[in-house]
Amino acid sequence: MIPINQLLNRFKNLTNTDKVKKQLILEIINTYKIPLQIHQIQIIKTTIFLKTQPIIKTEILLKKTEILNEIKKISSFSNISDIQ
């Protein structure tokens, strides 16, 4: 019988894909000099939801098409269609 720690060793290097996706989105938004943090981003189906102050959200929505175009260039985000 194989010890459990040997079985679990193969899962040590797996990354949290949701966290990686949020980090990529955050990096794109930060290139526009918009202050945002990773915990303020939520991805549900094909929409990115931002939980931030209204003035920051308005600034992002003004550049929405540019940001969406940058996000869609990443293959794993090709289905993203909206930012709210």
PyMOL Python script that loads the backbone (N, CA, C, O; Angstrom):
from pymol import cmd

cmd.read_pdbstr("""\
ATOM      1  N   MET A   1       0.836  -1.187   0.000  1.00  0.00           N
ATOM      2  CA  MET A   1       0.000   0.000   0.000  1.00  0.00           C
ATOM      3  C   MET A   1       0.878   1.248   0.000  1.00  0.00           C
ATOM      4  O   MET A   1       1.894   1.305   0.693  1.00  0.00           O
ATOM      5  N   ILE A   2       0.475   2.243  -0.784  1.00  0.00           N
ATOM      6  CA  ILE A   2       1.241   3.475  -0.933  1.00  0.00           C
ATOM      7  C   ILE A   2       0.815   4.468   0.154  1.00  0.00           C
ATOM      8  O   ILE A   2      -0.379   4.671   0.372  1.00  0.00           O
ATOM      9  N   PRO A   3       1.784   5.084   0.835  1.00  0.00           N
ATOM     10  CA  PRO A   3       1.436   6.088   1.855  1.00  0.00           C
ATOM     11  C   PRO A   3       0.757   7.301   1.210  1.00  0.00           C
ATOM     12  O   PRO A   3       1.028   7.648   0.060  1.00  0.00           O
ATOM     13  N   ILE A   4      -0.103   7.915   1.958  1.00  0.00           N
ATOM     14  CA  ILE A   4      -0.890   9.034   1.435  1.00  0.00           C
ATOM     15  C   ILE A   4      -0.021  10.225   1.040  1.00  0.00           C
ATOM     16  O   ILE A   4      -0.350  10.936   0.090  1.00  0.00           O
ATOM     17  N   ASN A   5       1.075  10.453   1.746  1.00  0.00           N
ATOM     18  CA  ASN A   5       1.925  11.592   1.392  1.00  0.00           C
ATOM     19  C   ASN A   5       2.558  11.418   0.013  1.00  0.00           C
ATOM     20  O   ASN A   5       2.821  12.411  -0.665  1.00  0.00           O
ATOM     21  N   GLN A   6       2.803  10.199  -0.409  1.00  0.00           N
ATOM     22  CA  GLN A   6       3.310   9.961  -1.755  1.00  0.00           C
ATOM     23  C   GLN A   6       2.227  10.239  -2.801  1.00  0.00           C
ATOM     24  O   GLN A   6       2.516  10.753  -3.882  1.00  0.00           O
ATOM     25  N   LEU A   7       1.011   9.903  -2.479  1.00  0.00           N
ATOM     26  CA  LEU A   7      -0.089  10.167  -3.410  1.00  0.00           C
ATOM     27  C   LEU A   7      -0.353  11.670  -3.552  1.00  0.00           C
ATOM     28  O   LEU A   7      -0.672  12.150  -4.640  1.00  0.00           O
ATOM     29  N   LEU A   8      -0.222  12.391  -2.466  1.00  0.00           N
ATOM     30  CA  LEU A   8      -0.504  13.828  -2.489  1.00  0.00           C
ATOM     31  C   LEU A   8       0.648  14.659  -3.054  1.00  0.00           C
ATOM     32  O   LEU A   8       0.448  15.822  -3.405  1.00  0.00           O
ATOM     33  N   ASN A   9       1.821  14.098  -3.145  1.00  0.00           N
ATOM     34  CA  ASN A   9       2.973  14.830  -3.678  1.00  0.00           C
ATOM     35  C   ASN A   9       2.744  15.307  -5.101  1.00  0.00           C
ATOM     36  O   ASN A   9       3.246  16.365  -5.479  1.00  0.00           O
ATOM     37  N   ARG A  10       2.018  14.573  -5.880  1.00  0.00           N
ATOM     38  CA  ARG A  10       1.803  14.975  -7.273  1.00  0.00           C
ATOM     39  C   ARG A  10       0.924  16.222  -7.397  1.00  0.00           C
ATOM     40  O   ARG A  10       0.888  16.847  -8.457  1.00  0.00           O
ATOM     41  N   PHE A  11       0.220  16.587  -6.334  1.00  0.00           N
ATOM     42  CA  PHE A  11      -0.652  17.762  -6.376  1.00  0.00           C
ATOM     43  C   PHE A  11       0.002  19.023  -5.814  1.00  0.00           C
ATOM     44  O   PHE A  11      -0.638  20.074  -5.781  1.00  0.00           O
ATOM     45  N   LYS A  12       1.233  18.950  -5.380  1.00  0.00           N
ATOM     46  CA  LYS A  12       1.902  20.101  -4.782  1.00  0.00           C
ATOM     47  C   LYS A  12       2.137  21.231  -5.772  1.00  0.00           C
ATOM     48  O   LYS A  12       2.078  22.401  -5.395  1.00  0.00           O
ATOM     49  N   ASN A  13       2.398  20.907  -7.016  1.00  0.00           N
ATOM     50  CA  ASN A  13       2.763  21.927  -7.992  1.00  0.00           C
ATOM     51  C   ASN A  13       1.586  22.472  -8.791  1.00  0.00           C
ATOM     52  O   ASN A  13       1.783  23.300  -9.679  1.00  0.00           O
ATOM     53  N   LEU A  14       0.408  22.042  -8.505  1.00  0.00           N
ATOM     54  CA  LEU A  14      -0.765  22.565  -9.202  1.00  0.00           C
ATOM     55  C   LEU A  14      -1.055  23.979  -8.718  1.00  0.00           C
ATOM     56  O   LEU A  14      -0.937  24.274  -7.528  1.00  0.00           O
ATOM     57  N   THR A  15      -1.432  24.840  -9.634  1.00  0.00           N
ATOM     58  CA  THR A  15      -1.772  26.210  -9.259  1.00  0.00           C
ATOM     59  C   THR A  15      -3.282  26.383  -9.243  1.00  0.00           C
ATOM     60  O   THR A  15      -4.023  25.629  -9.874  1.00  0.00           O
ATOM     61  N   ASN A  16      -3.702  27.367  -8.528  1.00  0.00           N
ATOM     62  CA  ASN A  16      -5.111  27.718  -8.483  1.00  0.00           C
ATOM     63  C   ASN A  16      -5.422  28.492  -9.766  1.00  0.00           C
ATOM     64  O   ASN A  16      -5.036  29.654  -9.897  1.00  0.00           O
ATOM     65  N   THR A  17      -6.100  27.870 -10.688  1.00  0.00           N
ATOM     66  CA  THR A  17      -6.322  28.486 -11.996  1.00  0.00           C
ATOM     67  C   THR A  17      -7.150  29.765 -11.898  1.00  0.00           C
ATOM     68  O   THR A  17      -6.938  30.697 -12.673  1.00  0.00           O
ATOM     69  N   ASP A  18      -8.071  29.816 -10.975  1.00  0.00           N
ATOM     70  CA  ASP A  18      -8.878  31.025 -10.809  1.00  0.00           C
ATOM     71  C   ASP A  18      -7.984  32.186 -10.373  1.00  0.00           C
ATOM     72  O   ASP A  18      -8.130  33.307 -10.859  1.00  0.00           O
ATOM     73  N   LYS A  19      -7.079  31.913  -9.471  1.00  0.00           N
ATOM     74  CA  LYS A  19      -6.167  32.952  -9.002  1.00  0.00           C
ATOM     75  C   LYS A  19      -5.240  33.418 -10.126  1.00  0.00           C
ATOM     76  O   LYS A  19      -4.955  34.610 -10.238  1.00  0.00           O
ATOM     77  N   VAL A  20      -4.778  32.502 -10.942  1.00  0.00           N
ATOM     78  CA  VAL A  20      -3.907  32.851 -12.065  1.00  0.00           C
ATOM     79  C   VAL A  20      -4.666  33.711 -13.066  1.00  0.00           C
ATOM     80  O   VAL A  20      -4.120  34.690 -13.573  1.00  0.00           O
ATOM     81  N   LYS A  21      -5.905  33.365 -13.356  1.00  0.00           N
ATOM     82  CA  LYS A  21      -6.721  34.155 -14.279  1.00  0.00           C
ATOM     83  C   LYS A  21      -6.944  35.566 -13.747  1.00  0.00           C
ATOM     84  O   LYS A  21      -6.839  36.544 -14.488  1.00  0.00           O
ATOM     85  N   LYS A  22      -7.250  35.660 -12.462  1.00  0.00           N
ATOM     86  CA  LYS A  22      -7.460  36.975 -11.863  1.00  0.00           C
ATOM     87  C   LYS A  22      -6.185  37.807 -11.915  1.00  0.00           C
ATOM     88  O   LYS A  22      -6.237  39.015 -12.144  1.00  0.00           O
ATOM     89  N   GLN A  23      -5.045  37.162 -11.703  1.00  0.00           N
ATOM     90  CA  GLN A  23      -3.775  37.875 -11.745  1.00  0.00           C
ATOM     91  C   GLN A  23      -3.496  38.407 -13.149  1.00  0.00           C
ATOM     92  O   GLN A  23      -3.002  39.525 -13.297  1.00  0.00           O
ATOM     93  N   LEU A  24      -3.800  37.638 -14.159  1.00  0.00           N
ATOM     94  CA  LEU A  24      -3.611  38.092 -15.540  1.00  0.00           C
ATOM     95  C   LEU A  24      -4.501  39.293 -15.853  1.00  0.00           C
ATOM     96  O   LEU A  24      -4.057  40.260 -16.472  1.00  0.00           O
ATOM     97  N   ILE A  25      -5.742  39.226 -15.425  1.00  0.00           N
ATOM     98  CA  ILE A  25      -6.672  40.345 -15.636  1.00  0.00           C
ATOM     99  C   ILE A  25      -6.177  41.578 -14.890  1.00  0.00           C
ATOM    100  O   ILE A  25      -6.216  42.690 -15.417  1.00  0.00           O
ATOM    101  N   LEU A  26      -5.715  41.375 -13.671  1.00  0.00           N
ATOM    102  CA  LEU A  26      -5.200  42.484 -12.865  1.00  0.00           C
ATOM    103  C   LEU A  26      -4.003  43.156 -13.535  1.00  0.00           C
ATOM    104  O   LEU A  26      -3.899  44.383 -13.530  1.00  0.00           O
ATOM    105  N   GLU A  27      -3.119  42.377 -14.098  1.00  0.00           N
ATOM    106  CA  GLU A  27      -1.948  42.934 -14.783  1.00  0.00           C
ATOM    107  C   GLU A  27      -2.360  43.771 -15.993  1.00  0.00           C
ATOM    108  O   GLU A  27      -1.771  44.819 -16.255  1.00  0.00           O
ATOM    109  N   ILE A  28      -3.358  43.313 -16.720  1.00  0.00           N
ATOM    110  CA  ILE A  28      -3.839  44.074 -17.877  1.00  0.00           C
ATOM    111  C   ILE A  28      -4.463  45.392 -17.427  1.00  0.00           C
ATOM    112  O   ILE A  28      -4.200  46.439 -18.018  1.00  0.00           O
ATOM    113  N   ILE A  29      -5.278  45.341 -16.395  1.00  0.00           N
ATOM    114  CA  ILE A  29      -5.929  46.561 -15.898  1.00  0.00           C
ATOM    115  C   ILE A  29      -4.897  47.522 -15.323  1.00  0.00           C
ATOM    116  O   ILE A  29      -5.016  48.735 -15.492  1.00  0.00           O
ATOM    117  N   ASN A  30      -3.888  46.989 -14.648  1.00  0.00           N
ATOM    118  CA  ASN A  30      -2.860  47.848 -14.055  1.00  0.00           C
ATOM    119  C   ASN A  30      -1.989  48.542 -15.101  1.00  0.00           C
ATOM    120  O   ASN A  30      -1.359  49.553 -14.790  1.00  0.00           O
ATOM    121  N   THR A  31      -1.938  48.034 -16.319  1.00  0.00           N
ATOM    122  CA  THR A  31      -1.176  48.723 -17.366  1.00  0.00           C
ATOM    123  C   THR A  31      -1.820  50.061 -17.729  1.00  0.00           C
ATOM    124  O   THR A  31      -1.163  50.934 -18.298  1.00  0.00           O
ATOM    125  N   TYR A  32      -3.077  50.220 -17.407  1.00  0.00           N
ATOM    126  CA  TYR A  32      -3.792  51.479 -17.641  1.00  0.00           C
ATOM    127  C   TYR A  32      -3.744  52.388 -16.413  1.00  0.00           C
ATOM    128  O   TYR A  32      -4.495  53.359 -16.325  1.00  0.00           O
ATOM    129  N   LYS A  33      -2.869  52.074 -15.478  1.00  0.00           N
ATOM    130  CA  LYS A  33      -2.676  52.878 -14.254  1.00  0.00           C
ATOM    131  C   LYS A  33      -3.942  52.989 -13.412  1.00  0.00           C
ATOM    132  O   LYS A  33      -4.227  54.034 -12.827  1.00  0.00           O
ATOM    133  N   ILE A  34      -4.689  51.900 -13.362  1.00  0.00           N
ATOM    134  CA  ILE A  34      -5.911  51.857 -12.565  1.00  0.00           C
ATOM    135  C   ILE A  34      -5.642  50.997 -11.332  1.00  0.00           C
ATOM    136  O   ILE A  34      -5.299  49.823 -11.466  1.00  0.00           O
ATOM    137  N   PRO A  35      -5.791  51.561 -10.135  1.00  0.00           N
ATOM    138  CA  PRO A  35      -5.494  50.796  -8.920  1.00  0.00           C
ATOM    139  C   PRO A  35      -6.596  49.775  -8.625  1.00  0.00           C
ATOM    140  O   PRO A  35      -7.749  50.134  -8.385  1.00  0.00           O
ATOM    141  N   LEU A  36      -6.223  48.526  -8.648  1.00  0.00           N
ATOM    142  CA  LEU A  36      -7.168  47.443  -8.390  1.00  0.00           C
ATOM    143  C   LEU A  36      -6.397  46.311  -7.718  1.00  0.00           C
ATOM    144  O   LEU A  36      -5.195  46.152  -7.934  1.00  0.00           O
ATOM    145  N   GLN A  37      -7.093  45.532  -6.910  1.00  0.00           N
ATOM    146  CA  GLN A  37      -6.451  44.406  -6.231  1.00  0.00           C
ATOM    147  C   GLN A  37      -7.127  43.117  -6.652  1.00  0.00           C
ATOM    148  O   GLN A  37      -8.261  43.117  -7.132  1.00  0.00           O
ATOM    149  N   ILE A  38      -6.413  42.019  -6.465  1.00  0.00           N
ATOM    150  CA  ILE A  38      -6.876  40.729  -6.963  1.00  0.00           C
ATOM    151  C   ILE A  38      -8.185  40.288  -6.298  1.00  0.00           C
ATOM    152  O   ILE A  38      -9.006  39.636  -6.944  1.00  0.00           O
ATOM    153  N   HIS A  39      -8.392  40.622  -5.050  1.00  0.00           N
ATOM    154  CA  HIS A  39      -9.624  40.198  -4.365  1.00  0.00           C
ATOM    155  C   HIS A  39     -10.858  40.982  -4.832  1.00  0.00           C
ATOM    156  O   HIS A  39     -11.981  40.645  -4.455  1.00  0.00           O
ATOM    157  N   GLN A  40     -10.660  42.014  -5.641  1.00  0.00           N
ATOM    158  CA  GLN A  40     -11.772  42.806  -6.156  1.00  0.00           C
ATOM    159  C   GLN A  40     -12.282  42.291  -7.504  1.00  0.00           C
ATOM    160  O   GLN A  40     -13.214  42.855  -8.076  1.00  0.00           O
ATOM    161  N   ILE A  41     -11.673  41.232  -8.001  1.00  0.00           N
ATOM    162  CA  ILE A  41     -12.044  40.676  -9.302  1.00  0.00           C
ATOM    163  C   ILE A  41     -12.756  39.344  -9.104  1.00  0.00           C
ATOM    164  O   ILE A  41     -12.324  38.503  -8.316  1.00  0.00           O
ATOM    165  N   GLN A  42     -13.846  39.170  -9.830  1.00  0.00           N
ATOM    166  CA  GLN A  42     -14.588  37.913  -9.797  1.00  0.00           C
ATOM    167  C   GLN A  42     -14.980  37.564 -11.237  1.00  0.00           C
ATOM    168  O   GLN A  42     -15.464  38.411 -11.987  1.00  0.00           O
ATOM    169  N   ILE A  43     -14.761  36.311 -11.598  1.00  0.00           N
ATOM    170  CA  ILE A  43     -15.097  35.859 -12.949  1.00  0.00           C
ATOM    171  C   ILE A  43     -16.247  34.859 -12.850  1.00  0.00           C
ATOM    172  O   ILE A  43     -16.126  33.815 -12.210  1.00  0.00           O
ATOM    173  N   ILE A  44     -17.358  35.198 -13.492  1.00  0.00           N
ATOM    174  CA  ILE A  44     -18.523  34.313 -13.528  1.00  0.00           C
ATOM    175  C   ILE A  44     -18.922  34.133 -14.984  1.00  0.00           C
ATOM    176  O   ILE A  44     -19.318  35.079 -15.665  1.00  0.00           O
ATOM    177  N   LYS A  45     -18.809  32.903 -15.436  1.00  0.00           N
ATOM    178  CA  LYS A  45     -19.098  32.534 -16.827  1.00  0.00           C
ATOM    179  C   LYS A  45     -18.306  33.397 -17.798  1.00  0.00           C
ATOM    180  O   LYS A  45     -17.089  33.239 -17.897  1.00  0.00           O
ATOM    181  N   THR A  46     -18.954  34.298 -18.510  1.00  0.00           N
ATOM    182  CA  THR A  46     -18.256  35.110 -19.508  1.00  0.00           C
ATOM    183  C   THR A  46     -18.143  36.579 -19.096  1.00  0.00           C
ATOM    184  O   THR A  46     -17.888  37.441 -19.937  1.00  0.00           O
ATOM    185  N   THR A  47     -18.329  36.862 -17.821  1.00  0.00           N
ATOM    186  CA  THR A  47     -18.318  38.238 -17.341  1.00  0.00           C
ATOM    187  C   THR A  47     -17.319  38.416 -16.204  1.00  0.00           C
ATOM    188  O   THR A  47     -17.186  37.559 -15.331  1.00  0.00           O
ATOM    189  N   ILE A  48     -16.629  39.530 -16.234  1.00  0.00           N
ATOM    190  CA  ILE A  48     -15.725  39.909 -15.149  1.00  0.00           C
ATOM    191  C   ILE A  48     -16.447  40.931 -14.290  1.00  0.00           C
ATOM    192  O   ILE A  48     -16.860  41.981 -14.781  1.00  0.00           O
ATOM    193  N   PHE A  49     -16.600  40.627 -13.011  1.00  0.00           N
ATOM    194  CA  PHE A  49     -17.248  41.542 -12.071  1.00  0.00           C
ATOM    195  C   PHE A  49     -16.184  42.198 -11.210  1.00  0.00           C
ATOM    196  O   PHE A  49     -15.277  41.533 -10.709  1.00  0.00           O
ATOM    197  N   LEU A  50     -16.301  43.505 -11.044  1.00  0.00           N
ATOM    198  CA  LEU A  50     -15.345  44.265 -10.246  1.00  0.00           C
ATOM    199  C   LEU A  50     -16.043  44.835  -9.023  1.00  0.00           C
ATOM    200  O   LEU A  50     -17.065  45.512  -9.132  1.00  0.00           O
ATOM    201  N   LYS A  51     -15.485  44.556  -7.876  1.00  0.00           N
ATOM    202  CA  LYS A  51     -16.031  45.083  -6.625  1.00  0.00           C
ATOM    203  C   LYS A  51     -15.088  46.163  -6.129  1.00  0.00           C
ATOM    204  O   LYS A  51     -14.156  45.905  -5.367  1.00  0.00           O
ATOM    205  N   THR A  52     -15.352  47.368  -6.578  1.00  0.00           N
ATOM    206  CA  THR A  52     -14.483  48.478  -6.239  1.00  0.00           C
ATOM    207  C   THR A  52     -15.299  49.761  -6.134  1.00  0.00           C
ATOM    208  O   THR A  52     -16.518  49.747  -6.301  1.00  0.00           O
ATOM    209  N   GLN A  53     -14.629  50.846  -5.861  1.00  0.00           N
ATOM    210  CA  GLN A  53     -15.302  52.132  -5.729  1.00  0.00           C
ATOM    211  C   GLN A  53     -15.857  52.572  -7.084  1.00  0.00           C
ATOM    212  O   GLN A  53     -15.287  52.251  -8.126  1.00  0.00           O
ATOM    213  N   PRO A  54     -16.958  53.300  -7.066  1.00  0.00           N
ATOM    214  CA  PRO A  54     -17.586  53.726  -8.326  1.00  0.00           C
ATOM    215  C   PRO A  54     -16.660  54.527  -9.247  1.00  0.00           C
ATOM    216  O   PRO A  54     -16.729  54.383 -10.468  1.00  0.00           O
ATOM    217  N   ILE A  55     -15.813  55.351  -8.685  1.00  0.00           N
ATOM    218  CA  ILE A  55     -14.938  56.167  -9.543  1.00  0.00           C
ATOM    219  C   ILE A  55     -13.926  55.293 -10.287  1.00  0.00           C
ATOM    220  O   ILE A  55     -13.600  55.570 -11.441  1.00  0.00           O
ATOM    221  N   ILE A  56     -13.435  54.256  -9.642  1.00  0.00           N
ATOM    222  CA  ILE A  56     -12.487  53.337 -10.287  1.00  0.00           C
ATOM    223  C   ILE A  56     -13.210  52.491 -11.325  1.00  0.00           C
ATOM    224  O   ILE A  56     -12.689  52.251 -12.414  1.00  0.00           O
ATOM    225  N   LYS A  57     -14.407  52.045 -10.982  1.00  0.00           N
ATOM    226  CA  LYS A  57     -15.187  51.250 -11.930  1.00  0.00           C
ATOM    227  C   LYS A  57     -15.534  52.069 -13.174  1.00  0.00           C
ATOM    228  O   LYS A  57     -15.507  51.538 -14.284  1.00  0.00           O
ATOM    229  N   THR A  58     -15.855  53.341 -13.006  1.00  0.00           N
ATOM    230  CA  THR A  58     -16.155  54.210 -14.131  1.00  0.00           C
ATOM    231  C   THR A  58     -14.927  54.384 -15.024  1.00  0.00           C
ATOM    232  O   THR A  58     -15.031  54.391 -16.250  1.00  0.00           O
ATOM    233  N   GLU A  59     -13.780  54.522 -14.395  1.00  0.00           N
ATOM    234  CA  GLU A  59     -12.536  54.654 -15.148  1.00  0.00           C
ATOM    235  C   GLU A  59     -12.260  53.398 -15.979  1.00  0.00           C
ATOM    236  O   GLU A  59     -11.793  53.488 -17.114  1.00  0.00           O
ATOM    237  N   ILE A  60     -12.545  52.248 -15.414  1.00  0.00           N
ATOM    238  CA  ILE A  60     -12.361  50.983 -16.135  1.00  0.00           C
ATOM    239  C   ILE A  60     -13.377  50.873 -17.265  1.00  0.00           C
ATOM    240  O   ILE A  60     -13.033  50.452 -18.369  1.00  0.00           O
ATOM    241  N   LEU A  61     -14.613  51.244 -17.000  1.00  0.00           N
ATOM    242  CA  LEU A  61     -15.653  51.135 -18.025  1.00  0.00           C
ATOM    243  C   LEU A  61     -15.422  52.108 -19.188  1.00  0.00           C
ATOM    244  O   LEU A  61     -15.866  51.846 -20.306  1.00  0.00           O
ATOM    245  N   LEU A  62     -14.740  53.218 -18.937  1.00  0.00           N
ATOM    246  CA  LEU A  62     -14.399  54.138 -20.015  1.00  0.00           C
ATOM    247  C   LEU A  62     -13.399  53.498 -20.986  1.00  0.00           C
ATOM    248  O   LEU A  62     -13.390  53.803 -22.178  1.00  0.00           O
ATOM    249  N   LYS A  63     -12.574  52.618 -20.459  1.00  0.00           N
ATOM    250  CA  LYS A  63     -11.575  51.930 -21.279  1.00  0.00           C
ATOM    251  C   LYS A  63     -11.941  50.467 -21.495  1.00  0.00           C
ATOM    252  O   LYS A  63     -11.081  49.632 -21.776  1.00  0.00           O
ATOM    253  N   LYS A  64     -13.206  50.178 -21.362  1.00  0.00           N
ATOM    254  CA  LYS A  64     -13.709  48.806 -21.414  1.00  0.00           C
ATOM    255  C   LYS A  64     -13.331  48.069 -22.698  1.00  0.00           C
ATOM    256  O   LYS A  64     -12.845  46.940 -22.636  1.00  0.00           O
ATOM    257  N   THR A  65     -13.543  48.681 -23.842  1.00  0.00           N
ATOM    258  CA  THR A  65     -13.262  47.987 -25.100  1.00  0.00           C
ATOM    259  C   THR A  65     -11.776  47.685 -25.250  1.00  0.00           C
ATOM    260  O   THR A  65     -11.405  46.612 -25.726  1.00  0.00           O
ATOM    261  N   GLU A  66     -10.928  48.622 -24.847  1.00  0.00           N
ATOM    262  CA  GLU A  66      -9.482  48.402 -24.930  1.00  0.00           C
ATOM    263  C   GLU A  66      -9.052  47.264 -24.004  1.00  0.00           C
ATOM    264  O   GLU A  66      -8.261  46.402 -24.388  1.00  0.00           O
ATOM    265  N   ILE A  67      -9.583  47.273 -22.786  1.00  0.00           N
ATOM    266  CA  ILE A  67      -9.234  46.236 -21.813  1.00  0.00           C
ATOM    267  C   ILE A  67      -9.744  44.877 -22.276  1.00  0.00           C
ATOM    268  O   ILE A  67      -9.029  43.880 -22.183  1.00  0.00           O
ATOM    269  N   LEU A  68     -10.973  44.834 -22.773  1.00  0.00           N
ATOM    270  CA  LEU A  68     -11.525  43.565 -23.266  1.00  0.00           C
ATOM    271  C   LEU A  68     -10.725  43.018 -24.443  1.00  0.00           C
ATOM    272  O   LEU A  68     -10.520  41.809 -24.542  1.00  0.00           O
ATOM    273  N   ASN A  69     -10.281  43.879 -25.318  1.00  0.00           N
ATOM    274  CA  ASN A  69      -9.468  43.436 -26.453  1.00  0.00           C
ATOM    275  C   ASN A  69      -8.158  42.820 -25.982  1.00  0.00           C
ATOM    276  O   ASN A  69      -7.715  41.803 -26.517  1.00  0.00           O
ATOM    277  N   GLU A  70      -7.545  43.434 -24.987  1.00  0.00           N
ATOM    278  CA  GLU A  70      -6.301  42.882 -24.430  1.00  0.00           C
ATOM    279  C   GLU A  70      -6.554  41.540 -23.749  1.00  0.00           C
ATOM    280  O   GLU A  70      -5.757  40.611 -23.879  1.00  0.00           O
ATOM    281  N   ILE A  71      -7.663  41.446 -23.027  1.00  0.00           N
ATOM    282  CA  ILE A  71      -7.996  40.207 -22.317  1.00  0.00           C
ATOM    283  C   ILE A  71      -8.283  39.083 -23.302  1.00  0.00           C
ATOM    284  O   ILE A  71      -7.875  37.943 -23.079  1.00  0.00           O
ATOM    285  N   LYS A  72      -8.977  39.392 -24.381  1.00  0.00           N
ATOM    286  CA  LYS A  72      -9.333  38.371 -25.372  1.00  0.00           C
ATOM    287  C   LYS A  72      -8.134  37.844 -26.145  1.00  0.00           C
ATOM    288  O   LYS A  72      -8.221  36.783 -26.762  1.00  0.00           O
ATOM    289  N   LYS A  73      -7.031  38.554 -26.126  1.00  0.00           N
ATOM    290  CA  LYS A  73      -5.817  38.079 -26.788  1.00  0.00           C
ATOM    291  C   LYS A  73      -5.238  36.846 -26.097  1.00  0.00           C
ATOM    292  O   LYS A  73      -4.502  36.071 -26.707  1.00  0.00           O
ATOM    293  N   ILE A  74      -5.574  36.672 -24.832  1.00  0.00           N
ATOM    294  CA  ILE A  74      -5.124  35.499 -24.080  1.00  0.00           C
ATOM    295  C   ILE A  74      -6.091  34.363 -24.390  1.00  0.00           C
ATOM    296  O   ILE A  74      -7.304  34.524 -24.251  1.00  0.00           O
ATOM    297  N   SER A  75      -5.574  33.245 -24.798  1.00  0.00           N
ATOM    298  CA  SER A  75      -6.422  32.149 -25.296  1.00  0.00           C
ATOM    299  C   SER A  75      -7.440  31.644 -24.271  1.00  0.00           C
ATOM    300  O   SER A  75      -8.559  31.294 -24.647  1.00  0.00           O
ATOM    301  N   SER A  76      -7.085  31.601 -23.008  1.00  0.00           N
ATOM    302  CA  SER A  76      -8.039  31.094 -22.011  1.00  0.00           C
ATOM    303  C   SER A  76      -9.168  32.070 -21.716  1.00  0.00           C
ATOM    304  O   SER A  76     -10.147  31.705 -21.065  1.00  0.00           O
ATOM    305  N   PHE A  77      -9.044  33.318 -22.192  1.00  0.00           N
ATOM    306  CA  PHE A  77     -10.071  34.336 -21.965  1.00  0.00           C
ATOM    307  C   PHE A  77     -10.855  34.688 -23.222  1.00  0.00           C
ATOM    308  O   PHE A  77     -11.543  35.709 -23.241  1.00  0.00           O
ATOM    309  N   SER A  78     -10.774  33.896 -24.244  1.00  0.00           N
ATOM    310  CA  SER A  78     -11.443  34.237 -25.498  1.00  0.00           C
ATOM    311  C   SER A  78     -12.964  34.281 -25.359  1.00  0.00           C
ATOM    312  O   SER A  78     -13.640  34.870 -26.202  1.00  0.00           O
ATOM    313  N   ASN A  79     -13.509  33.669 -24.314  1.00  0.00           N
ATOM    314  CA  ASN A  79     -14.965  33.678 -24.123  1.00  0.00           C
ATOM    315  C   ASN A  79     -15.458  34.851 -23.270  1.00  0.00           C
ATOM    316  O   ASN A  79     -16.669  35.037 -23.145  1.00  0.00           O
ATOM    317  N   ILE A  80     -14.565  35.640 -22.685  1.00  0.00           N
ATOM    318  CA  ILE A  80     -14.956  36.784 -21.863  1.00  0.00           C
ATOM    319  C   ILE A  80     -15.593  37.846 -22.761  1.00  0.00           C
ATOM    320  O   ILE A  80     -15.020  38.241 -23.776  1.00  0.00           O
ATOM    321  N   SER A  81     -16.784  38.300 -22.374  1.00  0.00           N
ATOM    322  CA  SER A  81     -17.503  39.235 -23.227  1.00  0.00           C
ATOM    323  C   SER A  81     -17.896  40.544 -22.552  1.00  0.00           C
ATOM    324  O   SER A  81     -18.336  41.472 -23.231  1.00  0.00           O
ATOM    325  N   ASP A  82     -17.750  40.641 -21.235  1.00  0.00           N
ATOM    326  CA  ASP A  82     -18.227  41.850 -20.568  1.00  0.00           C
ATOM    327  C   ASP A  82     -17.453  42.109 -19.281  1.00  0.00           C
ATOM    328  O   ASP A  82     -16.892  41.198 -18.674  1.00  0.00           O
ATOM    329  N   ILE A  83     -17.442  43.374 -18.887  1.00  0.00           N
ATOM    330  CA  ILE A  83     -16.897  43.794 -17.593  1.00  0.00           C
ATOM    331  C   ILE A  83     -17.981  44.597 -16.903  1.00  0.00           C
ATOM    332  O   ILE A  83     -18.565  45.503 -17.496  1.00  0.00           O
ATOM    333  N   GLN A  84     -18.245  44.269 -15.669  1.00  0.00           N
ATOM    334  CA  GLN A  84     -19.261  44.994 -14.897  1.00  0.00           C
ATOM    335  C   GLN A  84     -18.725  45.348 -13.533  1.00  0.00           C
ATOM    336  O   GLN A  84     -19.430  45.962 -12.732  1.00  0.00           O
TER     337      GLN A  84
END
""", "prot")
cmd.dss("prot")
cmd.show_as("cartoon", "prot")
cmd.util.cbc("prot")
cmd.orient("prot")
